[in-house]
């Protein structure tokens, strides 16, 4: 199993200028730990099933019990169990770096991409799911920002900024313990472990901001997957110009994802109030 | 309204440097308005204000100051954006030279806008997409040239309306470049964004215009931050 381990910190956004009261996103270099010690996620598990793509618009699979479906709908639009039921699950373990490219079948509309799936030895199923349209709870986001050392911003402002964003991409960790009772699946827990958002004019340009991944889950290629899936989603919506501002230490990270620094000599410039 | 209140609210106006009424005024009075700016004095209001405070009505300097201040076109229009707190060229200045500033997308003619884009070497944009882009633009500005009826200047900003804004498509018709119209637009656009509480204003500048943005308060690659764009070629 090859996990992508990379040293990255996820700052996309502009600087925390000294004296500015509301900093948008601070340099997250403090949050970046090369994760060799923080593989909380990998070692104890077995049976990494596969990475599936699934579309929330797919309705023609066999549903589980209606109870289970109701609970799912509350939290996720993905149909992992549905996919399993319709026999799309591979049985051999595969590596966790690139989502499978069943694009035509499942990426018909924006949905969710299951990036990682594991079944723990005790039967707990864990999934890390990318979504471009899932709801991000501002308080969960605040906790996440705390974890990477970014300053807090007023929740009402954050909520408004998310609402005004063209796309809010998220990584959620779903944990479903084995059911105590054979028939009824246990309640699935969901935790926000990564986020990125883009502002746009909905036609020509988009700018990516605030890319972050929970330090506990860094070093596994999740940041790359987050940004890559987001770029794909933007391209699908025909946004021709996808831009961002990268802190010096993450320029290489974004280069690896297809971004070019100072394209054609173009410089990023920021306004500072002088008066 | 007392003289003090008036001074406070028009604090970006005229200042008489040898004015010797220390109590109320000095701290509040900024540099004189730039030469050439026009105003319409509200003399009657002025008289009643001066009268009500009891300050020596005979002091000519005071009257001048008050006249200038009473005629303020708007309150702190460019506070924090320009040194004087006023725009480098006022709307009236521009009007008298045949240029009308618009900051609403109402009445914008997409064909004329496209003509302007083409003139500066931008691609002509598909109108449906262009309209959609303008509908999702947080702040924009266009300059209508009265004689020709053309749009000779344009600039817009997108963002989340809370934290960040990016300025795009800053263009001036080549025939009207060199008149300070780019600066005219930028001052107003930034002032508008600042007024909305947006503190993080950024843009992507081609190498030949970095020098245009610097005197306007823009710094490139602060703290080593780099502009990046997705390139399909590289993937």
Interface residues (C-beta under 8 A of the other chain):
Chain A: X13 X14 X15 X17 X20 X21 X22 X24 X27 X153 X157 X158 X160 X161 X162 X164 X165 X166 X197 X199 X200 X201 X202 X203 X204 X205 X207 X209 X231 X235 X241 X242 X243 X244 X245 X246 X247 X248 X251 X254 X255 X257 X258 X259 X260 X261 X262 X263 X264 X265 X266 X267 X268 X269 X270 X271 X272 X273 X274 X275
Chain B: X79 X80 X81 X82 X83 X85 X125 X129 X130 X132 X133 X134 X135 X136 X137 X158 X159 X160 X161 X162 X163 X164 X166 X168 X190 X194 X199 X200 X201 X202 X203 X204 X205 X206 X207 X210 X213 X214 X216 X217 X218 X219 X220 X221 X222 X223 X224 X225 X226 X227 X228 X229 X230 X231 X232 X234 X235
